Amino acid sequence: MKFLKIAFKTIIILLALVGLFFIGTYVAMQFKLTNDKGSVDRNDRYFNEIKDKYNQSFKKDTSTFQKQEFEALHRILILNKYCPKNAEMILDVYSKSNNEVEVLRMLDAVDMQLQSNPQYLSEIAKHHEGKKSVPPTYIHGSVFDWMNISEWTDFKIAVAKDKTLIDSVAKLTGVEPRLIVSVLVGEQIRLFNSKREAYKKWIGPLKILSVESKFSLGVTGIKEFTAQRIETTIKDSTSKYYLGKQYEHLLDFQTDSINRERFDRLTSFRSHYYSYMYAALFIKQMKVQWEKAGFPITNRPEILATLFNVGYEQSQPKSNPRVGGSSITIDDKVHSFGSIAYEFYYSGELYDLFPFKPKKFDWDVE
């Protein structure tokens, strides 16, 4: 009898604790206490210095094209002495895209990682002066160190399985597939790095993407209140985030159990379609909001990714947006969500699956 009383009390206490946990979780989400305000990336100043370095809006003449082509090829040759893997990927992208502006941006992304390498930084100057260069120090693997971890190889296999879904979402929303994958990379690398047990048991062996189901949802980590706001604003023609009539029904529900249906479609293991759809719509809403305010960020994947990560409340259009977001620690080195997305976008990785489009938004379907 005494044993039954103790067991009964224990069950009551456990149920009470579980109840408190769910109540606390609900309160935290309703009052947005789970929001990550993020931090400013350590290279934010560098991002702002190079944002207008290449202007894609001007009408290209022959002399400008030749100058940019020479600069791109020259820098690739120099990079090949130090980081042959990155040089090879960038040259491959150049041969396939013939887009010297984006290739120069790829080289700038590499340069950001090599600021502490005086040999590399002085190579171009020494070449023009006719001086002999000091033998370079080779970097084995990618200059983007987080791409050298085993999880990155697994991620590339996993995301390749979703190419058809990502392309279909991109076609419906007019958001470049590579941009969608950029925010996916930030979320998945963070989870790969923090959920080691889950990675060892399921993600690594099965080569699948991690599906979140607690504070954030799905493979792109959409918070429930963010999903609700996306659903509302795509239908509100008075909203500063409104995209147009053709987008109003992309998130329509099929049942009256909206909360349940939203959770199920975002956390589905079978199809990540809605994770990509919500992410693409949010990215485009940020682009439209800033464009209407007179501060276009169309060609700034690092800013679009930062805003995706920090959410609506911190999206305040201005002339000098900051790169940052959640801090992601990989092999004891801290990266920001925005910089991770930027580095992937201009890395050349997965280019065969997700190449640059003529435009990052409303791109022409080939």
Protein Blocks (a to p, Z undefined) as FASTA:
>chain_A
ZZmmmmmmmmmmmmmmmmmmmmmmmmmmmnopmpcgbjadfklmmmmmmmmmpcckbccd
fklmmmmmmmmmmmmmmmmmmmmmlmmmmmmmmmmnopaklmmmmmmmmmmmmmmmmklm
mmmmmmmnopacddddddehjfblmlmpmklmmmmmmmmmmmmmmmmmmmmnopafklmm
mmmmmmmmmmmmmmmmlmmmmmmmnopadddfklbgcjkopafklmmmmmmmmmmmkbck
bgbjklmmmmccfbfblmlmmmmmmmpmkbcklmmmmmmmmmmmmmmmmmmnopacklmm
klmmmmmmnommlmccdfbdcdedjdddeehiacdfklmmmmmmmnopaklmmccdfbfg
hpacZZ
